[in-house]
Amino acid sequence: IGLATVYRVLTQFETAELIIRHNFEAGYSVFEMAPDDHHDHMVDVDTNEVIEFIDEEIERRQHMIAEQHGYEIIDHTLVLRVRKKDRA
């Protein structure tokens, strides 16, 4: 299978909402199966490792802030760029 075929199929899966593409500032994309629940990401700036996490308090605060300004959140992405403390 050629690389062009792989990218075409990934695009089709993305359009069908079977997968989600995450574009990170380092110039690369990561695909993951469309999750059943919302989660956010941390990206290790030294290794580019992507760590998923769920924090209900962060989610609650984001919705509260949007509501205080007269908005509702339709969608959002939270990416924390992190570095292990022992590598700083």
Backbone as CSV, one residue per row, in Angstrom:
resi,resn,N_x,N_y,N_z,CA_x,CA_y,CA_z,C_x,C_y,C_z
1,ILE,0.852,-1.175,0.000,0.000,0.000,0.000,0.895,1.234,0.000
2,GLY,0.579,2.177,-0.858,1.358,3.403,-0.946,0.984,4.399,0.138
3,LEU,1.903,5.295,0.434,1.678,6.312,1.463,0.503,7.220,1.107
4,ALA,0.349,7.533,-0.182,-0.777,8.374,-0.613,-2.106,7.703,-0.280
5,THR,-2.170,6.390,-0.424,-3.387,5.647,-0.095,-3.676,5.736,1.398
6,VAL,-2.641,5.603,2.207,-2.811,5.692,3.658,-3.380,7.057,4.040
7,TYR,-2.798,8.132,3.500,-3.286,9.475,3.830,-4.708,9.698,3.317
8,ARG,-5.025,9.167,2.157,-6.379,9.308,1.616,-7.388,8.605,2.526
9,VAL,-7.055,7.399,2.971,-7.957,6.653,3.847,-8.088,7.351,5.204
10,LEU,-6.980,7.871,5.737,-7.055,8.611,6.996,-7.977,9.818,6.866
11,THR,-7.887,10.525,5.747,-8.762,11.676,5.506,-10.223,11.239,5.435
12,GLN,-10.479,10.106,4.791,-11.847,9.593,4.715,-12.361,9.204,6.101
13,PHE,-11.517,8.559,6.898,-11.907,8.203,8.266,-12.179,9.453,9.098
14,GLU,-11.356,10.481,8.885,-11.540,11.735,9.615,-12.864,12.389,9.221
15,THR,-13.171,12.414,7.936,-14.426,12.981,7.444,-15.625,12.230,8.018
16,ALA,-15.488,10.916,8.155,-16.563,10.089,8.705,-16.601,10.134,10.234
17,GLU,-15.704,10.933,10.838,-15.608,11.096,12.285,-15.306,9.790,13.016
18,LEU,-14.564,8.906,12.340,-14.108,7.674,12.976,-12.798,7.893,13.720
19,ILE,-12.024,8.874,13.243,-10.769,9.235,13.889,-10.706,10.751,14.030
20,ILE,-9.809,11.195,14.878,-9.586,12.624,15.079,-8.120,12.911,14.819
21,ARG,-7.862,14.002,14.094,-6.486,14.433,13.837,-6.158,15.567,14.803
22,HIS,-5.020,15.439,15.460,-4.513,16.501,16.322,-3.250,17.046,15.671
23,ASN,-3.267,18.341,15.349,-2.095,18.996,14.761,-1.353,19.725,15.869
24,PHE,-0.112,19.355,16.070,0.688,19.977,17.109,1.673,20.944,16.486
25,GLU,2.062,21.968,17.262,2.908,23.045,16.746,4.264,22.578,16.259
26,ALA,4.719,21.442,16.720,6.032,20.943,16.299,6.009,20.496,14.842
27,GLY,4.854,20.605,14.187,4.771,20.303,12.764,4.359,18.884,12.445
28,TYR,3.752,18.194,13.389,3.322,16.836,13.108,1.876,16.656,13.549
29,SER,1.242,15.628,13.017,-0.132,15.296,13.378,-0.163,13.924,14.022
30,VAL,-1.123,13.750,14.912,-1.361,12.463,15.542,-2.826,12.132,15.309
31,PHE,-3.089,10.902,14.896,-4.459,10.444,14.710,-4.817,9.521,15.862
32,GLU,-6.067,9.612,16.318,-6.541,8.674,17.322,-7.990,8.326,17.017
33,MET,-8.391,7.160,17.484,-9.777,6.759,17.309,-10.655,7.804,17.985
34,ALA,-11.791,8.094,17.387,-12.707,9.073,17.973,-13.118,8.575,19.357
35,PRO,-12.761,9.323,20.393,-13.030,8.845,21.758,-14.497,8.992,22.129
36,ASP,-14.926,8.165,23.082,-16.286,8.271,23.607,-16.404,9.430,24.589
37,ASP,-15.282,9.784,25.208,-15.298,10.871,26.177,-14.258,11.917,25.794
38,HIS,-14.471,13.130,26.284,-13.540,14.206,25.971,-12.303,14.082,26.851
39,HIS,-11.153,14.333,26.263,-9.915,14.376,27.038,-9.001,15.434,26.440
40,ASP,-8.009,15.822,27.201,-7.045,16.821,26.764,-5.677,16.166,26.646
41,HIS,-4.694,16.956,26.232,-3.369,16.393,25.963,-2.258,17.214,26.595
42,MET,-1.204,16.515,26.969,0.073,17.136,27.307,1.066,16.616,26.276
43,VAL,1.943,17.488,25.805,2.981,17.076,24.862,4.330,17.370,25.500
44,ASP,5.134,16.327,25.665,6.485,16.489,26.197,7.322,17.171,25.116
45,VAL,7.836,18.364,25.416,8.553,19.156,24.407,9.903,18.551,24.044
46,ASP,10.414,17.644,24.875,11.701,17.018,24.576,11.562,15.739,23.764
47,THR,10.484,14.992,24.002,10.329,13.691,23.342,9.167,13.642,22.359
48,ASN,8.302,14.667,22.366,7.063,14.704,21.576,6.058,13.630,21.993
49,GLU,6.263,13.026,23.162,5.291,12.066,23.676,3.985,12.801,23.950
50,VAL,2.858,12.201,23.575,1.534,12.775,23.815,0.881,12.000,24.956
51,ILE,0.504,12.721,26.006,-0.117,12.118,27.182,-1.550,12.617,27.267
52,GLU,-2.508,11.694,27.287,-3.915,12.057,27.415,-4.277,12.170,28.892
53,PHE,-5.163,13.128,29.214,-5.652,13.222,30.589,-7.069,13.768,30.599
54,ILE,-7.776,13.456,31.669,-9.134,13.953,31.890,-9.138,14.666,33.237
55,ASP,-9.649,15.887,33.262,-9.753,16.638,34.510,-11.102,17.344,34.523
56,GLU,-12.015,16.827,35.317,-13.375,17.374,35.365,-13.395,18.819,35.851
57,GLU,-12.474,19.191,36.728,-12.424,20.570,37.232,-12.071,21.540,36.109
58,ILE,-11.103,21.178,35.266,-10.749,22.027,34.118,-11.951,22.168,33.191
59,GLU,-12.627,21.059,32.916,-13.799,21.093,32.030,-14.880,21.998,32.616
60,ARG,-15.152,21.853,33.908,-16.184,22.656,34.564,-15.840,24.142,34.491
61,ARG,-14.596,24.490,34.782,-14.167,25.899,34.758,-14.277,26.494,33.357
62,GLN,-13.899,25.738,32.345,-13.981,26.255,30.974,-15.428,26.589,30.613
63,HIS,-16.346,25.706,30.958,-17.761,25.959,30.662,-18.279,27.151,31.462
64,MET,-17.853,27.266,32.706,-18.279,28.382,33.540,-17.761,29.708,32.978
65,ILE,-16.512,29.745,32.547,-15.936,30.974,31.983,-16.674,31.374,30.711
66,ALA,-16.928,30.408,29.832,-17.663,30.716,28.601,-19.045,31.271,28.937
67,GLU,-19.725,30.635,29.890,-21.065,31.081,30.276,-21.038,32.489,30.876
68,GLN,-20.039,32.795,31.685,-19.922,34.126,32.285,-19.774,35.214,31.225
69,HIS,-19.259,34.854,30.082,-19.085,35.808,28.987,-20.222,35.726,27.968
70,GLY,-21.251,34.932,28.277,-22.408,34.842,27.407,-22.251,33.868,26.251
71,TYR,-21.390,32.877,26.416,-21.141,31.900,25.357,-21.352,30.491,25.879
72,GLU,-21.442,29.571,24.934,-21.394,28.155,25.270,-20.289,27.524,24.433
73,ILE,-19.598,26.571,25.003,-18.509,25.904,24.290,-19.099,24.911,23.303
74,ILE,-18.695,25.030,22.064,-19.091,24.086,21.024,-18.046,22.975,20.926
75,ASP,-16.794,23.378,20.989,-15.678,22.433,20.936,-14.451,23.162,21.459
76,HIS,-13.487,22.430,21.923,-12.240,23.054,22.341,-11.116,22.031,22.340
77,THR,-9.920,22.552,22.342,-8.727,21.728,22.428,-7.816,22.347,23.475
78,LEU,-7.349,21.526,24.385,-6.393,21.989,25.384,-5.139,21.138,25.246
79,VAL,-4.033,21.786,24.948,-2.746,21.100,24.836,-1.766,21.803,25.767
80,LEU,-1.254,21.070,26.720,-0.235,21.595,27.625,1.123,21.119,27.133
81,ARG,2.026,22.043,26.898,3.387,21.676,26.522,4.182,21.548,27.808
82,VAL,4.748,20.370,28.031,5.358,20.071,29.323,6.782,19.548,29.163
83,ARG,7.505,19.599,30.268,8.854,19.024,30.322,8.979,18.352,31.688
84,LYS,9.526,17.146,31.716,9.745,16.454,32.992,10.641,17.306,33.869
85,LYS,10.317,17.379,35.141,11.075,18.219,36.060,12.539,17.820,36.134
86,ASP,12.850,16.550,36.033,14.247,16.127,36.137,15.059,16.438,34.884
87,ARG,14.402,16.955,33.822,15.122,17.333,32.596,15.267,18.838,32.464
88,ALA,14.697,19.579,33.369,14.701,21.047,33.256,16.071,21.636,33.467
